[in-house]
Amino acid sequence: MPRLGAGDDPGSPRVRGHRPVVPGLGTTAPRGTPYGYRASVSELLLAASMAVAGGVGGALAPLVLARLPEPDDAAEDKITYARLARRRGLAGAYAVLGALGCAAIGWRWSDAPVPVLAAWVVVVVLGVVLADVDLRTRLLPRRLVLPAYPLLLVLAALAAVVADDLGLLVRVGVGWLAVSGGYLLLWVASPRGIGYGDVRLSGVLAIALAMLGWAPLVVGTYAAFLVGAAVGVVVLVRRRPDRTFPFGPSMVLGAWCGALLGGLPASWW
């Protein structure tokens, strides 16, 4: 029997300000989360399951990286993707980072629908790979980024059905257009500051963050620029001849900050 909050009408199938409880999935979620139920599986078990998924995905990622075709306009001194994938210990490093990131997401969003958690397994593993590749090549391969769009959109639609929350699709659409549009304007205004690969990646991260809620979307978007600004200060202080730096890793880290910190109840601070 679902637990009713103060002032709820037991005879009403849907109470203003509350989402319906999905039968068999437990009570309503804690305040500060956008979903209306808490999964029956324990948070620890869910986090462990997410860690396994992220670890396996990270361990297999170098196999995909090794098969990426090289861009036609790549610089002559660019490290090939195949060479990047052959680095010793890479699969283990990707696996550890993927497992840690997915475990943190699973623990933080234990109330989220399974499609949302599945989407974040994809985003975490993809982010680990893209951040590494961008650091070493200054490129974000579109053959890795573009396939994530249809996959995330399908998972968003499934999540909206599972959670009976059409507002999720509204958040995804508005968030995607707003964030990608902002990055596109930055790219047009300063192509040397923001690459078009960053524009492509921004949409993927915006969709994933919007699936969690408005607060994670806003926090994750702004956090990327805060991280980027911090990196920029370090580059200036070190007085390197080349003062440019890839922005992809800052975007990925910002998205993780948004997912883990955005939407936390005030009592957590």
C-alpha positions as CSV (number, residue, x, y, z in Angstrom):
1,M,0.0,0.0,0.0
2,P,1.6,3.3,-1.0
3,R,2.4,5.7,1.8
4,L,0.5,8.9,1.6
5,G,2.0,12.3,2.6
6,A,0.3,14.9,4.8
7,G,-2.8,16.3,3.2
8,D,-3.1,13.5,0.5
9,D,-6.5,12.3,-0.4
10,P,-6.6,8.5,-0.3
11,G,-9.4,8.4,-2.8
12,S,-7.5,10.5,-5.4
13,P,-5.5,8.6,-8.0
14,R,-3.2,11.6,-8.5
15,V,-2.5,14.3,-6.0
16,R,-1.4,17.7,-7.0
17,G,2.3,18.2,-6.4
18,H,3.0,14.4,-6.2
19,R,3.6,11.8,-8.9
20,P,1.7,8.5,-8.7
21,V,3.4,5.5,-7.1
22,V,4.2,2.8,-9.5
23,P,2.7,-0.5,-8.2
24,G,5.3,-2.9,-6.9
25,L,8.1,-0.3,-6.8
26,G,7.8,1.1,-3.3
27,T,7.0,4.4,-1.8
28,T,7.3,7.9,-3.2
29,A,10.8,9.3,-3.7
30,P,12.5,11.7,-1.2
31,R,12.0,15.4,-1.7
32,G,14.4,16.9,-4.2
33,T,14.1,14.1,-6.8
34,P,12.0,14.4,-10.0
35,Y,10.6,10.8,-9.9
36,G,7.6,9.5,-8.1
37,Y,8.9,6.2,-6.7
38,R,11.9,4.5,-5.1
39,A,13.2,1.3,-6.5
40,S,12.6,-1.8,-4.3
41,V,16.2,-3.0,-4.8
42,S,18.6,-1.6,-2.2
43,E,20.7,1.4,-3.1
44,L,23.8,-0.6,-2.4
45,L,22.8,-3.4,-4.8
46,L,21.8,-0.9,-7.5
47,A,25.1,0.9,-7.2
48,A,27.0,-2.4,-7.5
49,S,25.0,-3.3,-10.6
50,M,25.7,0.1,-12.1
51,A,29.4,-0.4,-11.3
52,V,29.5,-3.7,-13.0
53,A,27.8,-2.3,-16.1
54,G,30.2,0.7,-16.2
55,G,33.2,-1.5,-15.6
56,V,32.4,-3.9,-18.4
57,G,31.6,-1.0,-20.7
58,G,34.9,0.7,-19.9
59,A,36.9,-2.5,-20.3
60,L,35.4,-3.0,-23.8
61,A,35.7,0.6,-24.9
62,P,39.3,0.3,-26.2
63,L,38.1,-2.3,-28.7
64,V,35.7,0.3,-30.2
65,L,38.3,3.0,-30.1
66,A,40.8,0.9,-32.0
67,R,38.4,0.5,-34.9
68,L,37.6,4.2,-35.3
69,P,38.5,5.5,-38.8
70,E,40.9,8.4,-38.8
71,P,39.4,11.9,-39.7
72,D,40.3,13.1,-43.2
73,D,41.6,16.4,-42.0
74,A,43.7,15.1,-39.1
75,A,47.1,16.6,-38.5
76,E,50.1,14.7,-39.6
77,D,51.4,14.3,-36.1
78,K,48.1,13.2,-34.7
79,I,48.2,10.0,-32.6
80,T,46.1,7.4,-34.3
81,Y,43.0,6.0,-32.4
82,A,44.5,2.5,-32.8
83,R,47.7,3.5,-31.1
84,L,45.7,5.2,-28.3
85,A,43.7,2.0,-27.8
86,R,46.9,-0.1,-27.5
87,R,48.2,1.8,-24.4
88,R,49.1,-0.5,-21.6
89,G,46.5,-0.5,-18.8
90,L,44.0,1.5,-20.8
91,A,41.1,-1.1,-20.5
92,G,41.7,-1.3,-16.7
93,A,41.7,2.5,-16.3
94,Y,38.5,2.9,-18.4
95,A,36.9,0.1,-16.4
96,V,37.8,1.7,-13.0
97,L,36.6,5.1,-14.0
98,G,33.4,3.7,-15.6
99,A,32.6,1.6,-12.6
100,L,33.2,4.5,-10.1
101,G,31.1,6.9,-12.2
102,C,28.2,4.6,-12.7
103,A,28.2,3.5,-9.1
104,A,28.0,7.1,-8.0
105,I,25.1,7.8,-10.4
106,G,23.3,4.6,-9.2
107,W,23.6,5.6,-5.6
108,R,22.6,9.2,-6.1
109,W,19.6,8.3,-8.4
110,S,18.4,5.1,-7.0
111,D,14.8,6.3,-7.5
112,A,15.2,6.9,-11.3
113,P,13.6,4.7,-13.9
114,V,15.8,1.9,-15.3
115,P,16.0,3.6,-18.8
116,V,17.5,6.7,-17.2
117,L,20.1,4.7,-15.4
118,A,20.9,2.8,-18.6
119,A,21.4,6.1,-20.4
120,W,23.8,7.2,-17.8
121,V,25.9,4.0,-18.1
122,V,26.3,5.0,-21.8
123,V,27.1,8.6,-20.9
124,V,29.6,7.8,-18.2
125,V,31.6,5.3,-20.3
126,L,31.4,7.5,-23.4
127,G,32.5,10.5,-21.4
128,V,35.5,8.7,-20.0
129,V,36.6,7.7,-23.6
130,L,35.9,11.1,-25.1
131,A,37.7,13.0,-22.3
132,D,40.8,10.9,-22.8
133,V,40.8,11.1,-26.6
134,D,40.2,14.9,-26.5
135,L,43.1,15.4,-24.1
136,R,45.5,13.5,-26.4
137,T,44.2,14.5,-29.9
138,R,42.1,17.7,-29.4
139,L,39.3,15.8,-31.2
140,L,35.9,14.4,-30.2
141,P,35.2,11.7,-32.8
142,R,31.7,12.1,-34.2
143,R,31.5,8.4,-34.8
144,L,31.4,8.0,-31.0
145,V,29.2,11.0,-30.3
146,L,26.5,10.9,-32.9
147,P,25.2,7.3,-32.3
148,A,24.5,8.3,-28.7
149,Y,21.7,10.7,-29.8
150,P,19.2,8.1,-31.0
151,L,20.0,5.8,-28.2
152,L,19.5,8.4,-25.5
153,L,16.3,9.7,-27.1
154,V,14.8,6.2,-27.1
155,L,15.8,5.7,-23.5
156,A,14.3,9.0,-22.6
157,A,11.0,8.0,-24.3
158,L,11.0,4.7,-22.4
159,A,11.7,6.5,-19.1
160,A,8.8,8.9,-19.7
161,V,6.5,5.9,-20.1
162,V,7.8,4.0,-17.1
163,A,7.6,7.1,-14.8
164,D,4.4,8.3,-16.4
165,D,6.1,11.7,-16.8
166,L,5.7,13.4,-20.1
167,G,7.4,16.4,-18.6
168,L,10.7,14.4,-18.9
169,L,10.4,14.6,-22.7
170,V,9.7,18.4,-22.4
171,R,12.9,18.8,-20.3
172,V,14.9,16.8,-22.8
173,G,13.7,18.7,-25.8
174,V,14.1,22.2,-24.2
175,G,17.4,21.3,-22.5
176,W,18.9,19.9,-25.7
177,L,17.9,22.9,-27.8
178,A,18.9,25.5,-25.2
179,V,22.3,24.0,-24.3
180,S,23.3,23.0,-27.9
181,G,22.0,26.4,-29.2
182,G,24.2,28.2,-26.6
183,Y,27.3,26.1,-27.6
184,L,26.6,26.7,-31.3
185,L,26.5,30.5,-30.7
186,L,29.8,30.3,-28.8
187,W,31.3,28.3,-31.7
188,V,30.1,30.9,-34.2
189,A,31.4,33.7,-32.1
190,S,34.8,32.1,-31.3
191,P,35.6,29.0,-33.3
192,R,39.1,28.8,-31.7
193,G,37.6,28.8,-28.2
194,I,34.9,26.2,-28.8
195,G,35.2,23.4,-31.3
196,Y,32.3,21.9,-33.2
197,G,33.0,18.6,-31.5
198,D,32.1,20.4,-28.3
199,V,28.8,21.5,-29.8
200,R,28.0,17.9,-30.7
201,L,28.9,16.6,-27.3
202,S,26.9,19.3,-25.5
203,G,23.6,17.9,-26.9
204,V,24.4,14.4,-25.6
205,L,25.2,15.7,-22.1
206,A,22.2,18.0,-22.1
207,I,19.8,15.1,-22.9
208,A,21.3,12.9,-20.2
209,L,21.2,15.7,-17.6
210,A,17.6,16.7,-18.5
211,M,16.5,13.2,-17.9
212,L,17.4,13.7,-14.3
213,G,15.8,17.1,-13.9
214,W,16.1,20.8,-14.4
215,A,18.6,21.4,-11.6
216,P,21.1,18.8,-12.8
217,L,20.9,20.3,-16.3
218,V,21.6,23.8,-15.1
219,V,24.3,22.8,-12.6
220,G,26.0,20.5,-15.1
221,T,26.0,23.1,-17.9
222,Y,27.5,25.9,-15.7
223,A,29.9,23.5,-14.0
224,A,31.5,22.7,-17.3
225,F,32.5,26.4,-17.7
226,L,33.6,26.7,-14.1
227,V,35.9,23.7,-14.5
228,G,37.1,25.1,-17.9
229,A,37.9,28.4,-16.2
230,A,39.9,26.7,-13.5
231,V,41.9,24.8,-16.1
232,G,42.4,28.0,-18.0
233,V,43.9,29.7,-14.9
234,V,46.3,26.8,-14.4
235,V,47.4,27.0,-18.0
236,L,48.0,30.7,-17.7
237,V,50.0,30.3,-14.5
238,R,52.2,27.7,-16.0
239,R,52.9,30.0,-18.9
240,R,52.9,27.3,-21.5
241,P,53.7,28.4,-25.1
242,D,50.4,26.8,-26.2
243,R,47.7,28.3,-24.0
244,T,44.8,26.4,-25.7
245,F,43.3,23.3,-24.1
246,P,40.6,20.8,-25.0
247,F,37.2,21.7,-23.5
248,G,35.7,18.2,-23.7
249,P,37.0,16.9,-20.4
250,S,35.6,20.0,-18.6
251,M,32.2,19.3,-20.2
252,V,32.3,15.7,-19.0
253,L,33.4,16.6,-15.5
254,G,30.8,19.3,-15.4
255,A,28.1,16.8,-16.4
256,W,29.1,14.5,-13.6
257,C,28.9,17.4,-11.1
258,G,25.5,18.2,-12.3
259,A,24.3,14.6,-12.0
260,L,25.7,14.1,-8.5
261,L,25.1,17.6,-7.0
262,G,22.2,19.1,-9.0
263,G,18.8,18.7,-7.3
264,L,20.1,17.7,-3.9
265,P,17.7,18.7,-1.0
266,A,18.7,21.8,0.9
267,S,19.3,19.6,4.0
268,W,22.3,18.1,2.2
269,W,24.2,21.4,2.2
